[in-house]
Amino acid sequence: MFSKSKINEPAPKSADMAKPAAPETPSAVPPKPTTDFKASTAPKAKPPASILSSDLHISGNLKTTGDIQVEGTVEGDIRAHLLTVGESATIKGEVIADDVVVNGRIVGRVRGLKVRLTSTARVEGDIIHKTIAIESGAHFEGSVQRQDDPLTKKKAAAPAQAAAPKADA
């Protein structure tokens, strides 16, 4: 219950104070070798996703190598690593991302390695993908095309009529 106060204890002798304190456990943590290159090549921590809140309206294109979570409205193209479209979100433009998760509305083309339309998704436009998942209840109007590399835009071949020489009459 009660502890003895240190006020009344005798002070340490002057001989004890002159001695340096010995380390408690010198061998507990060995020093790192100077030839350890793993620490300098270790990848940096991944930053959190950029969140565009539900009251935000953006007119313009967005481009990042990171992740974006859209809860508001974007009128423009979006390019990202991972794009998550929230239930209240609307995107009017082309979407290009490695992973696309659609909970809200997209009006425009979707390009992604992995595309997932949840039951609350509303997509009006073509989807170009490597893998796709569409949950029951999702609304989709457009075409679906599988490509091994859907992130790169391929130019369409010229129409046959434009390649034919014109005859002069």
C-alpha positions in Angstrom: 0.0 0.0 0.0 2.6 2.5 1.0 6.0 2.8 -0.5 9.2 4.1 1.2 10.2 7.6 0.1 13.6 8.0 -1.5 14.2 11.2 0.2 15.5 9.6 3.3 17.8 7.1 1.5 21.5 7.7 1.6 23.0 9.1 -1.6 25.2 6.9 -3.7 28.9 6.9 -2.9 31.2 9.1 -5.1 33.1 6.0 -6.2 29.9 4.5 -7.7 29.1 7.7 -9.6 32.5 7.7 -11.3 31.9 4.3 -12.9 30.1 4.4 -16.3 26.9 2.5 -16.4 27.3 -0.8 -18.2 24.9 -1.6 -21.1 22.2 -3.9 -20.0 22.1 -6.3 -23.0 24.8 -5.5 -25.5 24.3 -8.7 -27.5 20.5 -8.5 -27.6 20.5 -6.5 -30.9 23.4 -7.1 -33.2 24.4 -4.2 -35.4 23.3 -4.3 -39.1 26.1 -5.2 -41.5 27.3 -2.4 -43.8 26.9 -4.6 -46.9 23.1 -5.0 -46.4 21.6 -3.6 -49.6 18.0 -4.8 -48.9 17.2 -1.8 -46.8 18.0 0.7 -49.6 16.1 -1.3 -52.3 13.0 -2.0 -50.2 9.8 -0.7 -51.8 8.2 2.4 -50.3 4.9 2.0 -48.5 1.9 2.4 -50.9 0.1 5.7 -50.3 -3.6 5.5 -49.5 -6.2 6.0 -52.2 -7.1 9.6 -53.2 -10.8 10.1 -52.2 -13.0 12.5 -54.2 -15.9 13.2 -51.8 -19.5 13.1 -52.7 -19.9 16.9 -52.8 -17.0 17.3 -55.2 -17.6 18.0 -58.9 -14.6 17.9 -61.2 -14.5 19.0 -64.9 -11.3 17.7 -66.3 -9.1 14.7 -66.7 -7.5 12.8 -63.8 -4.2 10.8 -64.1 -2.3 9.0 -61.4 -0.2 5.9 -60.9 -2.0 5.4 -57.6 -5.5 4.6 -56.5 -8.6 6.8 -56.7 -11.9 6.4 -55.0 -14.6 8.6 -56.6 -17.7 9.4 -54.6 -18.6 12.7 -56.4 -19.0 13.6 -60.1 -16.2 13.7 -62.7 -16.7 15.0 -66.2 -13.5 13.8 -67.9 -11.3 10.9 -68.4 -9.7 9.0 -65.5 -6.5 7.0 -65.6 -5.3 5.2 -62.4 -4.0 1.9 -61.0 -7.1 1.1 -59.0 -10.4 3.0 -59.6 -13.3 2.5 -57.2 -16.5 4.2 -58.2 -18.8 4.8 -55.2 -22.5 4.2 -55.2 -23.3 8.0 -55.3 -20.6 8.7 -57.9 -21.0 9.6 -61.6 -18.2 9.6 -64.2 -18.8 10.9 -67.7 -15.8 10.0 -69.7 -13.3 7.2 -70.4 -11.9 5.1 -67.6 -8.6 3.4 -67.9 -7.2 1.4 -64.9 -5.6 -1.9 -64.0 -8.5 -2.6 -61.6 -11.9 -1.0 -61.9 -14.7 -1.6 -59.3 -17.9 0.1 -60.2 -20.6 0.6 -57.6 -22.0 3.8 -59.1 -22.5 5.2 -62.7 -20.2 5.5 -65.6 -21.2 7.0 -69.0 -18.3 6.2 -71.3 -15.8 3.5 -72.2 -14.2 1.4 -69.5 -10.8 -0.2 -70.1 -9.3 -2.4 -67.4 -7.3 -5.6 -66.7 -9.9 -6.5 -64.1 -13.4 -4.9 -64.3 -16.0 -5.6 -61.7 -19.6 -4.3 -61.8 -21.4 -4.7 -58.5 -25.1 -5.0 -58.1 -25.5 -1.2 -57.8 -23.4 -0.5 -60.9 -24.8 1.5 -63.9 -22.6 1.5 -67.0 -23.5 3.1 -70.3 -20.6 2.4 -72.7 -18.3 -0.3 -74.0 -16.1 -2.4 -71.6 -12.7 -3.6 -72.8 -11.2 -6.0 -70.3 -8.9 -8.9 -69.6 -11.2 -10.3 -66.9 -14.7 -9.2 -66.0 -17.2 -9.9 -63.2 -20.8 -8.7 -63.4 -23.0 -9.2 -60.3 -26.7 -9.8 -60.5 -28.6 -6.5 -60.5 -25.9 -4.5 -62.3 -27.2 -2.3 -65.2 -25.1 -2.4 -68.4 -25.7 -1.0 -71.8 -22.9 -1.4 -74.3 -20.6 -4.0 -75.7 -18.0 -6.2 -73.9 -14.7 -7.0 -75.6 -11.9 -9.1 -74.2 -8.3 -8.2 -75.0 -5.0 -9.4 -73.5 -3.8 -5.8 -73.2 -7.0 -3.6 -72.8 -5.1 -0.6 -71.4 -3.5 0.3 -74.8 -5.6 2.0 -77.4 -5.3 0.2 -80.8 -6.0 2.3 -83.9 -8.8 0.9 -86.0 -7.9 -0.3 -89.5 -8.8 2.0 -92.3 -12.1 1.2 -94.1 -11.8 -0.9 -97.3 -13.4 1.9 -99.3 -10.9 4.5 -98.3 -8.0 2.1 -99.4 -9.4 1.5 -102.9 -8.2 3.9 -105.6 -10.8 6.2 -107.1 -11.7 5.8 -110.8 -11.9 9.0 -112.9 -14.9 9.2 -115.2 
